[in-house]
Amino acid sequence: MKAVTIRLSALFLALSLFSIPLTANAASKTEINAKVKATMTTFYSQVKSGKELANKAVAILVFPDVFKAGIGIGGEYGEGAMLEAGKTTGYYSTAAASIGFQLGAQVKSQVIMFMTRQALRDFKHSEGWKAGVDGSVALVTIGAGGEIDSNTVKDPIIGFIFSNKGLMYNLTFEGAKITKLDK
């Protein structure tokens, strides 16, 4: 009986977190652009060949602040921008929900690089693109000295998850839904 009460309390808390209107706290274009620029600067400083890889990408989707929180049931949300040839071409949100052992909160940054025009076209023509369903994002791992796994960079979509403390491990893009924002 006590376990049921705890689960119902956790469910109520999670649902109440999801019911908060996200648009009320939506960032402006100027705020997102400034954060995207700062995030890419951090990315270039943490990933040895990040700049070279970014120059090869057809487009880069950057989520500077993805907030994740949970107590048994969790969720995450962030807003970002698509960069093509160094220019912002659209604004997007990422959201995901999860169930399982989790307690706490964190903020992370995500950089998703579209390495082929076809991968970018498929992304742009989807209604609410979902990682792992509509396309796979190969999570890049970093070796000693900031070197990138050369096998991963051959994939059509590659992604990085990091914080101000460095690249984060044991994370995934799977299940994240990315939606174009009307800004």
C-alpha positions, 0 to 999 in steps of 0.5 A: 500500500505504501509503495502505491502511495509513493508511486502515485505521488511521484506520478502526480509530481511528474504530471504537474511538472509537465503541465506547466506551460513551457511557452511561458518561459520560452526564450527569445530568438536573441537569447537562443542565438547568444546561447547557441554561439556560446555553446559552440565556443564551448564545444570547440574548446572541448572537442579537439577536431570539433571545428573541422567536423562542424565545417564538414556538416551540412547543418548543426542543431544546437540545444544550449540548455536541456533541462532534465529532472525526475523522481521515478518519472522524469522529463527533459526540455530545451530550445535551440537553433539550426545552423546552416552555413553559420546562419540560423535557419530555424528554432527547435525544441527537444523533449523526452520523458522517461520512467525508471530509477532517477532522482535529481536534475541536471542541465546539459548541452546537445549538438547534433550534426547532419553530415548528409543533405539527405539526413537533413532533408528527412529531418526537415520534412518530418512532423516532430522528428523522434530520435531512434524512430525517424533517424538514428543519432550516433553519440560520439565518444571522445578518446584520450586527448579529445580525439573523436572515434573515427567510425562514428563520424561516418554516420549521417547524423552524429551527436554530442552531449556535454556540460560545462564540466565536459562531455557526458557519458551514458546518455542518449538521444533515443526517445527525444522528440524534436519539434520546429518552433514558431518564432 
